[in-house]
């Protein structure tokens, strides 16, 4: 490849990444109106034609946004040290997710998900690439959680159920923190961790 072509390719990659970062920043405001191709184009100072050139269509843009957030997030459970007591591992996993859900990328995902069809058939019909990206997260998360406890003698079915519980529970706690509450959310986290440990040990 010639030097000029390589430079052009690098500029294209940088432009694509800058568009994705700008789209995430716009979605992270929580404004439902941000879930619009024209709004994203305006916010990032581009035309819809430029975005369409990079991502194909709105489905391609949303799928790319989700993939970009996943790449930045990495394999969260795998990043937790696979050592220590069961309580320490569960606590590390829960607190890591709590921190992750407060990041702009997570806020952007929540805004986008709130605007997408709830019905899987409708989502897969209207936004097939976005649906495929979202669907890929569950098995990846399940497998990562399984690896996080791989050396412990635990029921694998229970680990799968815990993997389903943690994201749902943590989104609820994070929502309470965002909206404001008189409850003690640190107590809620402690209860969640203790409950998971007791369930896995039972």
N, C-alpha and C positions, 0 to 999 in steps of 0.2 A: 504494500500500500504506500502511495506517495505521501510525503510529509504534509502537503496541503490537505489531502484527504483525511489524514489522521487528525490534523488540527480541527477540521470541520466536524469530524466525528466526535471529538472531545467537546467541542462547543455544543453539539447537539445533545450530548449526555448531560452536560452542565445545565443547559437550558431546560431539559426535561426535569431534572432534579429540582431546579429552582422553581419550576411550575408546581411540582408536587409539594414542595415545602410551603409555597404561598397558598396553595389550596388547603393544606392542613391548617395553616394559620387562620384562614378565613372560616373554615368549618369549626375550628376550636372556639370561635366566639360564641357558639351555641345558637346562633341566629338561624332559624329554619330556612330563611330566604337564601342562606349561603349554599344550600343544596340545589344549585342551579348552574348550568354550564356558563351561561352569559354572565352571571354574577361573579363566578370564579374568574372568568376572563377579564372582567372589569377590575376586580380586586388585584389581579397580578399584572395589570397593564398590558394585556395582550388581546388579540381578537379571538373570537370563537374559531375562526379558520385556522389559526396557529395551534390552538389546543387540539382541534380535530386532526390536524396534520400529525401531531405527536401521539395522540391516543386513539384516534379512529372515530370515537363517538363518546357520548356521555357514559355509557357502560364501561368503555375502555378507561376513561378517566377515573371513575370510581374504583374500578378493579386495581388500577395502578396506585391510587392513593392507599388502598388497603394493603397492597403488597409492600409499599414503601414503609408504612407504619410497622408492618410485621418484620421487615428487614431491620428496622431501627431497634425494635423491641428485642429481637433475637429470641432464642429458646429459653424463656424465663425460668422454668423449673430446672433446666439443665445448668443454669447459671448458679443455682443454689448448691452449696457444698454437700456432697453425698456422704456426710459423716455427722456424727453427733447423735444425740438421742432422738427418738421419734418426735417428742415434743419440740425439740430445737429445730428439726427439719420442717415440721408443719408450721411453726412460728415464722421461720425464715421465708417459707413459701408465701404465707399469707401477707406478711409485711412487705415482701417484694412486690406482690400484686397490688397492695394498697398504694405503694409509692408509684407504681406504673400507671394506675388508674387516675392519678392526679396530673399526669403529663398531658401536654397539649394534644399529642397524638391520640390519646384515649378519648379526650373530649371531642376531637374531630370525628372519631369513629362513632361515638354515641349520637352525634348530630346527624351523621349520614345514615346510620341504621334507623333512626327515628323516622326518616323520610322515605325509606324503602318499603316496598310491600311486605306485610307480615306473612302472607300466605306463600309457602315455598314454591308452589306451582307458578303463581303469578310472578314471583321474583325471578325464578329460573327462565320464564318466558320473556320477560321484559328486560332483565339485566343478567344474561347468562354468565358473563365473565365475572361480574361482581358476585353473583351467587356462588360460582365455583370457588372464588377466593375465600369467601366467608365459610363455605363448607369445608375447606381444607384445614381450617383452624382447629376444629374439634378433634379429629384424629391426631393431629400434631400435638395438641395439648394433652390428650389422653396418653399418648406414647411418652411424652416428656415427663408427665407425672409418674408414670409407671417406672421410668428409669430413675427418677429421683429417690424411689424407695426400693430399688431393685435388690439391694443386698439385705433387706429386712424380710423376716418371715411373716408376711402379711397376706391377707386374702386379696387377690388381684381384682376380684369383683368389687370389693369394698373400695379399693383404690380408684377404680373407674367411677364409682358413685361419688367419691370425694372430689374427683376431678370435675364432675358436673356441678357439684355444690359450690366449690370455692368461687368461681367467677360470678355466679348468680348472687351469692351472699355478699361478696365484696362490692359488687355494683350497688347493692342496696345500701350498704354502710357508707359507701362513697357518696351516694345520692343524699343521704341524710347529712353528711358532713357539708356538702355543697349547699343544701337548702337551709341548713341551720337547725339545730335541735337542742333541747334541754337535756337530752339523754347523754350518758357518758359512753362515747363510742370506743374508748379504750377498753371499757368493760365488755362491750359487745365483741371486740376483737379477741379479748381473752377468753370469753365464753365460746366463741367460734372455734378457736384453737383447741381449747380443752375438750369441746364436744367431738371434734374430729379425732383427736388422739384417743379418747375413750371409745369411740366407735371402731377405730382401726384395731385397738387392742382387745376388743371384746371377743 
